[in-house]
């Protein structure tokens, strides 16, 4: 059993709404700095106690992967980086003490595949101040590029096999094997379960 299975739950299905101030371009000092909001929903946030002489609390973002896969480069995936950034910026909303250090925060993808020999696999990412500043810089660049764009190119197919938003975004789902539906019988079907 992984320690996260018995950790103290801080929040379930936690929706965040974190303000983000974009870096103003250095070439236009009189331009006001635009503000945007980073929003999302995190499956679970838990607290574990480190078994060291200091017995520090450690906070984990837990993201369950029961249908979709863990991103291939999970340490650099936007989900990982954005969630860690948002939690650190909004830690006071979760009651995380102000004395908590950024190194006491981590992200864990918990992949559950019942048909495997070991059905649960955990992928962990620890957070640092360097990672936080890099994410802030990368977010600022990405959001600035989006705000400046006139159109957005959509990928030809959705990379997520189980995406429930295909009807909204209009991106074709990836190729999957077709299911053959059997015709229903003309008369009611009953089964004796005894």
Order of alpha helices (4+ residues) and beta strands (2+ residues): beta-beta-beta-alpha-beta-beta-alpha-alpha
